[in-house]
Amino acid sequence: MSQITLYLDDATQALVEQAAQAHGLSKSRWVADIIRKYAAHEWTQDGLALAGRFADFPLREGALVVQPADAARVGF
């Protein structure tokens, strides 16, 4: 298991201590859980359930995509 050193200001340190205590975890475990949660490259089940649910979403095959008119261009 590797170790990491974090430099936190007093207010942030207090937040970590409070959150870890509220969850019944050590500070190290709480920080590791937060890193896993926010650094993961996986979709949540709720996010996956939304896939394909928007019929007019522009990336869906066969969806009608209405593009705005191009802006007038300035010649040089």
Phi, psi and omega in degrees: 000133180268165179240156179222148177251128177245137175254113184240143173288168185300319182294319179292320177302317179296321178297317179298314180298316180296315182294318179297316180295319180297329180266000179069033182238160170289160178300319180298314180294319180297314179297317179298319178296319178296318179298315178300318183295314187267346180261353181293146179251044181237150176276143174287162178299322177297319178294317179296326181295337180279346183303126177079006184276349183251101186298330183261012179293129189300336182272354181285136179301135177081358180287141177284118182251117179258114181264140176292156179295147177297148175286151177299138182262147180260125178280156179251000000 
